Amino acid sequence: MTAPMAFFERTPVGFEPLAYSASAWSPDMVNGPAVCGLLARTLELEFGAPEFTPVRLTVDLFRPVQRRTSEVRTVEVRSGNRIRVADAELVQDGEVKARATAVFLRRSQQPPGELWTRAELPAPPPEELSDPPGRPLWGSDDHPDGWTGDLSEHQNASRKRCWQTPLPTVLGEPLTPFAAVATIAEAASLMTNWSTAGVGFINADLTIALTRPVRGTAIGVEGDSHFSEHGISVGSATLFDREGAFGTAMVTALANAERTVDFVEEDFAELRRG
């Protein structure tokens, strides 16, 4: 039987995790992209407005989210003329497992003057490469072919990038732009913490900062920096679509060396193929 192409199914008692929500760290846990997407989706639907752009989302991933029914609770922090702020919590069995804060800003005219920006911006893969929902493409500076569909080919010490059309957050419901970005941006942890031995850090949070909504259906994440010491890491990445770069993602992470995810191992053959 083919698994439903979504992370959650809405039920009368909350959101039920589906097969694609399973984590690489444990099949009993919900993965980070699914958690981030669900919180972003809820905040966008409840507090977004046509004249406002969702510009920042910070998700704190302080407890494992188990693959069982989840509830999302929200509260409006501020609703002003130019700025809106709202919070959300993901709750299981009465316990808060993750929380998020979203900031929405009213769009206006650009101020005058020239500004510095990063000189070399990331580029998406050729359009002829297949990128159906849920099937990522992977790239790294040291790979001779650029983009490929097998992430084990990019387990090296160079800059890494991914490109993916996200799955719907909730089965049968349209994917919101903010949820789409939050889902794929969680890969900043992978893009910045992925070494020659695999991924030995598990992220404790995700913060995305955006200038505009994503355009199109596919989103790219390219690693910009990784700094780590004493088992703590900080990584940042650039977010981009086919019209250019539009935001930044940052993650902090803790060492999880004893459970390093080595994508070259046979145990991860199915995950490597997306």
Backbone torsions as a table, in degrees:
resi	resn	phi	psi	omega
1	MET	NA	135.8	179.2
2	THR	-78.4	133.2	-179.8
3	ALA	-70.0	143.4	177.1
4	PRO	-59.1	138.6	-176.3
5	MET	-85.0	71.4	177.9
6	ALA	-167.8	165.9	179.5
7	PHE	-87.8	-35.7	-175.9
8	PHE	-135.8	157.7	169.2
9	GLU	-119.8	131.4	178.2
10	ARG	-76.0	133.7	177.5
11	THR	-128.7	170.0	179.0
12	PRO	-59.6	-19.2	-176.9
13	VAL	-110.1	1.4	179.2
14	GLY	147.7	-150.4	-178.5
15	PHE	-110.7	122.2	-177.4
16	GLU	-97.1	121.1	-179.8
17	PRO	-65.0	136.3	177.8
18	LEU	-101.8	179.5	-172.2
19	ALA	-58.2	-38.5	-176.4
20	TYR	-72.2	-6.7	178.1
21	SER	-84.9	-6.6	-176.0
22	ALA	-64.9	141.6	-177.1
23	SER	-89.4	150.7	173.9
24	ALA	-70.1	-23.6	179.5
25	TRP	-74.1	-35.6	179.3
26	SER	-161.3	134.8	178.8
27	PRO	-67.3	-13.0	178.8
28	ASP	-89.9	-2.6	-178.8
29	MET	-109.5	153.9	174.1
30	VAL	-87.5	136.1	-177.8
31	ASN	-73.3	160.0	-178.1
32	GLY	-59.9	-44.5	178.9
33	PRO	-56.2	-39.6	-179.7
34	ALA	-66.4	-42.3	179.4
35	VAL	-63.8	-48.2	-179.1
36	CYS	-62.4	-41.8	179.5
37	GLY	-63.8	-40.5	-179.0
38	LEU	-66.6	-42.7	179.6
39	LEU	-67.3	-42.7	179.4
40	ALA	-64.7	-42.6	179.1
41	ARG	-57.8	-46.2	-177.7
42	THR	-64.8	-43.5	-179.9
43	LEU	-65.7	-40.6	179.9
44	GLU	-65.9	-43.7	-178.1
45	LEU	-68.0	-36.2	-175.1
46	GLU	-86.4	-28.6	-171.8
47	PHE	-127.1	-4.9	177.9
48	GLY	-73.0	161.1	178.2
49	ALA	-149.9	151.9	-175.0
50	PRO	-56.0	-36.3	-176.6
51	GLU	-86.6	-2.3	179.8
52	PHE	-109.1	147.3	173.7
53	THR	-109.8	130.1	172.7
54	PRO	-71.4	112.6	-170.4
55	VAL	-106.9	-21.0	178.7
56	ARG	-146.6	140.4	172.4
57	LEU	-136.1	126.8	172.3
58	THR	-118.5	123.1	179.6
59	VAL	-114.6	125.6	175.4
60	ASP	-99.8	119.4	-177.0
61	LEU	-107.2	74.9	-169.4
62	PHE	-96.8	-10.0	174.4
63	ARG	-138.0	147.5	175.4
64	PRO	-61.2	134.9	174.4
65	VAL	-93.4	118.2	-177.7
66	GLN	-81.8	157.8	179.1
67	ARG	-81.6	71.8	172.8
68	ARG	-148.4	175.1	-171.0
69	THR	-54.6	134.7	179.8
70	SER	-122.2	150.1	174.8
71	GLU	-120.3	144.6	175.7
72	VAL	-116.7	122.5	177.6
73	ARG	-109.0	141.6	-178.0
74	THR	-129.6	159.8	174.8
75	VAL	-148.8	137.6	175.4
76	GLU	-82.4	125.4	179.5
77	VAL	-90.9	-44.0	178.4
78	ARG	-154.3	139.9	174.7
79	SER	-130.5	90.8	-177.3
80	GLY	-107.0	-176.8	-178.7
81	ASN	-70.6	-31.0	-176.4
82	ARG	-121.1	-14.2	-177.8
83	ILE	-142.2	137.2	174.2
84	ARG	-126.8	141.7	179.4
85	VAL	-134.7	136.4	179.1
86	ALA	-145.5	152.7	179.7
87	ASP	-117.4	154.9	175.4
88	ALA	-142.8	149.6	176.5
89	GLU	-129.1	137.2	172.0
90	LEU	-97.0	122.4	-171.6
91	VAL	-120.9	135.0	172.9
92	GLN	-130.7	126.7	179.6
93	ASP	51.6	39.7	177.1
94	GLY	79.6	0.1	-178.1
95	GLU	-110.1	131.9	178.3
96	VAL	-75.5	122.6	-177.9
97	LYS	-103.0	-27.8	179.5
98	ALA	-156.5	156.4	178.6
99	ARG	-142.7	161.1	-178.3
100	ALA	-146.6	150.7	171.5
101	THR	-124.9	133.3	177.7
102	ALA	-119.7	142.7	176.1
103	VAL	-119.6	131.3	178.0
104	PHE	-118.1	130.5	179.9
105	LEU	-119.0	142.6	177.6
106	ARG	-74.5	133.9	179.5
107	ARG	-73.0	149.3	178.9
108	SER	-153.9	-168.7	-179.2
109	GLN	-79.3	150.8	175.6
110	GLN	-72.2	140.5	174.1
111	PRO	-74.8	162.8	-179.8
112	PRO	-74.7	166.1	175.4
113	GLY	108.6	159.5	177.7
114	GLU	-100.0	144.1	-176.9
115	LEU	-126.4	149.1	173.2
116	TRP	-75.5	146.1	170.8
117	THR	-148.7	167.7	179.5
118	ARG	-56.7	131.5	-173.7
119	ALA	-72.1	-47.2	-177.1
120	GLU	-103.1	107.4	-179.1
121	LEU	-93.8	150.6	-179.5
122	PRO	-65.8	151.5	180.0
123	ALA	-119.4	139.0	178.9
124	PRO	-70.7	164.3	177.0
125	PRO	-70.9	162.0	176.6
126	PRO	-55.5	143.1	-175.4
127	GLU	-64.7	-23.1	-179.0
128	GLU	-72.6	-15.9	175.8
129	LEU	-73.3	136.6	-176.5
130	SER	-74.4	132.7	175.0
131	ASP	-140.9	63.9	178.5
132	PRO	-67.0	163.7	179.7
133	PRO	-52.7	132.9	177.3
134	GLY	82.0	-5.6	-179.4
135	ARG	-108.8	96.2	-176.3
136	PRO	-77.5	155.9	166.8
137	LEU	-108.9	147.0	-175.9
138	TRP	-123.8	146.7	178.8
139	GLY	-143.3	154.9	175.2
140	SER	-154.6	153.0	-176.0
141	ASP	-63.1	-29.4	-175.8
142	ASP	-89.9	-0.6	-179.3
143	HIS	-90.2	127.7	-175.0
144	PRO	-66.0	-25.0	-176.0
145	ASP	-97.8	2.5	-180.0
146	GLY	74.3	-109.1	-176.1
147	TRP	-88.7	134.2	173.5
148	THR	-141.1	169.9	-179.1
149	GLY	-94.6	0.1	-178.0
150	ASP	-113.3	109.7	-175.3
151	LEU	-68.8	-20.6	178.8
152	SER	-64.4	-22.2	178.9
153	GLU	-71.8	-11.0	-175.4
154	HIS	-115.2	18.3	178.1
155	GLN	-82.0	80.4	-175.5
156	ASN	-138.8	-170.7	-176.1
157	ALA	-102.4	19.4	-177.4
158	SER	-105.8	174.8	176.6
159	ARG	-59.9	140.4	-176.7
160	LYS	-123.5	158.1	180.0
161	ARG	-150.5	156.9	175.0
162	CYS	-138.2	161.6	-178.3
163	TRP	-144.3	126.7	-173.6
164	GLN	-156.8	143.8	167.5
165	THR	-91.6	117.2	-173.3
166	PRO	-70.5	152.1	171.4
167	LEU	-72.4	155.5	172.0
168	PRO	-59.0	144.1	177.7
169	THR	-68.9	-47.7	-177.1
170	VAL	-120.2	130.9	-177.9
171	LEU	-57.1	128.4	176.7
172	GLY	82.8	2.6	-179.9
173	GLU	-118.1	144.1	179.2
174	PRO	-61.9	144.8	177.1
175	LEU	-78.7	124.2	179.2
176	THR	-79.9	150.3	-178.8
177	PRO	-58.4	-41.8	-179.2
178	PHE	-64.3	-42.5	177.6
179	ALA	-65.4	-36.4	178.8
180	ALA	-60.7	-47.3	-179.6
181	VAL	-66.3	-44.2	-179.8
182	ALA	-60.3	-38.2	-179.7
183	THR	-63.2	-51.5	-176.0
184	ILE	-76.3	-33.2	-177.8
185	ALA	-63.9	-23.2	178.2
186	GLU	-61.2	-18.8	175.9
187	ALA	-67.3	-7.1	173.8
188	ALA	-57.4	-31.9	177.0
189	SER	-64.2	-45.5	178.1
190	LEU	-66.5	-44.2	-175.9
191	MET	-66.6	-25.1	-177.3
192	THR	-106.4	-18.0	-177.6
193	ASN	-110.3	11.2	-175.3
194	TRP	-92.0	114.4	-176.7
195	SER	-106.1	-173.8	177.3
196	THR	-67.6	-16.4	180.0
197	ALA	-102.2	-4.9	-177.5
198	GLY	119.8	-156.2	-179.3
199	VAL	-107.7	113.1	-178.8
200	GLY	-110.5	11.1	176.1
201	PHE	-121.3	142.4	174.5
202	ILE	-117.6	126.2	-171.1
203	ASN	-75.3	144.2	179.8
204	ALA	-96.9	-10.4	-177.9
205	ASP	-163.6	176.7	171.3
206	LEU	-150.0	132.8	171.6
207	THR	-126.3	126.9	174.3
208	ILE	-117.8	142.0	176.6
209	ALA	-128.0	125.9	-169.8
210	LEU	-125.9	146.4	172.9
211	THR	-96.1	-19.2	-178.0
212	ARG	-160.6	165.1	172.8
213	PRO	-69.4	158.3	174.8
214	VAL	-62.9	145.9	176.9
215	ARG	-114.2	123.1	-174.3
216	GLY	96.8	-163.3	-175.2
217	THR	-114.9	-13.8	-176.6
218	ALA	-109.6	148.8	-174.4
219	ILE	-135.2	140.2	177.5
220	GLY	-113.6	150.7	176.4
221	VAL	-131.5	122.1	178.6
222	GLU	-121.8	126.5	-179.2
223	GLY	-62.9	138.7	177.3
224	ASP	-111.7	-40.1	-177.2
225	SER	-155.6	154.8	172.0
226	HIS	-143.3	126.8	173.8
227	PHE	-130.5	132.7	179.9
228	SER	-150.9	149.4	178.0
229	GLU	-165.1	140.6	177.7
230	HIS	55.7	36.6	175.2
231	GLY	77.9	13.4	177.8
232	ILE	-123.0	133.1	-178.8
233	SER	-128.2	155.0	172.6
234	VAL	-130.7	129.9	179.2
235	GLY	-134.2	148.5	176.4
236	SER	-131.6	153.8	-177.0
237	ALA	-147.9	157.0	176.0
238	THR	-98.4	137.7	177.0
239	LEU	-101.7	137.3	-177.4
240	PHE	-150.5	158.0	172.7
241	ASP	-130.9	-163.7	-175.8
242	ARG	-73.9	-9.1	176.6
243	GLU	-102.5	2.6	175.9
244	GLY	125.6	-177.4	179.1
245	ALA	-76.6	141.7	-176.8
246	PHE	-140.3	6.1	-179.7
247	GLY	-178.4	-179.7	-177.9
248	THR	-132.6	146.7	173.1
249	ALA	-124.1	142.0	177.1
250	MET	-135.0	140.8	178.3
251	VAL	-133.9	147.4	164.9
252	THR	-111.3	151.2	-173.9
253	ALA	-149.6	156.1	177.0
254	LEU	-110.4	144.8	177.2
255	ALA	-61.3	138.3	176.8
256	ASN	-136.0	48.8	-167.3
257	ALA	-59.2	-35.9	-176.9
258	GLU	-69.8	-15.6	179.4
259	ARG	-123.9	36.1	179.2
260	THR	-55.1	132.8	177.6
261	VAL	-88.9	105.9	-179.8
262	ASP	-98.8	107.1	-174.0
263	PHE	-73.1	-9.1	177.4
264	VAL	-81.7	-23.1	-179.3
265	GLU	-65.5	150.1	-177.6
266	GLU	-63.8	-28.1	-179.0
267	ASP	-59.6	-22.0	-176.5
268	PHE	-109.4	21.4	-178.5
269	ALA	-60.6	-42.2	-179.6
270	GLU	-68.6	-40.0	178.3
271	LEU	-64.4	-37.0	179.7
272	ARG	-59.6	-33.3	-178.8
273	ARG	-85.2	3.0	179.4
274	GLY	79.2	NA	NA
